[in-house]
Amino acid sequence: MNNSVSHASTDFVVFAIENTAKRLGIPGSKVYQALQSSNGIQDFLYPSYPTLHTQGKEYIVDEVLEYLKEHHAAITSREKEL
């Protein structure tokens, strides 16, 4: 993998985490921790980059939330626990 692809995929991972956190009204670090605990960054976000980076923000966030739900990664928003 060349550096530009690696940099672009890392930018995508940050984008996905921060926008998921924004929707939930929580710090990005909480989403990061939930994804780390379920191996979601390495097993889901990076491998999904080629497909997901072509989608809109809402779709990407929906996919992240679905991944967390399917993998029972506990994350608490201001309103409820997912």
N, C-alpha and C positions, 0 to 999 in steps of 0.2 A: 504494500500500500504506500502510495507516495504521500508526501507531507501535506499537499493541498487537500487530498481526500480525507486524510486523518483530521486536519484542522476543520474542515467543513462538517464532518460527522460529529466532532466534539462540540462545535457550535450548535449543531442540531440538538444534541443531548441537553445542553444547557438551556436552549430555547424550550424544549419539551418540559423539563423540570420546572423552570421558572413560570411558564404559563399555566402549568397544572397547579402550582402553588398559588398563583394569582387567582385562579378560579375558586380554589378552596379557601382563600383568605388566610393562608398560613405562610410561614417562611419557607423559602426554597430548600433550606437545609432539612426540613421534615420530610419533604417529598424525596430528596436525595437519600436520606436514611432509610426510608421505606423501600425504595428501589434497590439500594445496596443490600438490604437484609434479604431480599428475594432474588438477588442476582439479576435484577431487571435492567441494569445499565449494560452489563456485558452480554446477557442472554437475550434481551429484548430490544433495547433502544439502538445499540450499535448495529446489530444485524438487520434491524428494520429500517435503518437510514435510507437505503436506496429507494424504498417504496414510500415511506412516511414523509420524507422531506418534500415530496411533490404534492402533499395534501395541505389543506388549510389548517389553521391553528386550532379551531374547534374540534376537528376530526382527530388531530394528533393528541390533544388533551383527552378526548373521549377514549382513545386507545390506551393511553397511559393509565387512566382510571380503571378501565376494564382489566388491564394486566394486573394492577394492584389488587383488585377485587378477586380475580381468579387465583391469585397466588397468596391470598389471605395476608397481605402485607398491611398491617395496622397503620392507619394514618387518621388523624383527627382534624376535621375542619372546624371552623367556628360554630357550625350548625350541628354537625353529627360526626360520628365515627364511621369511616368507610370500611 
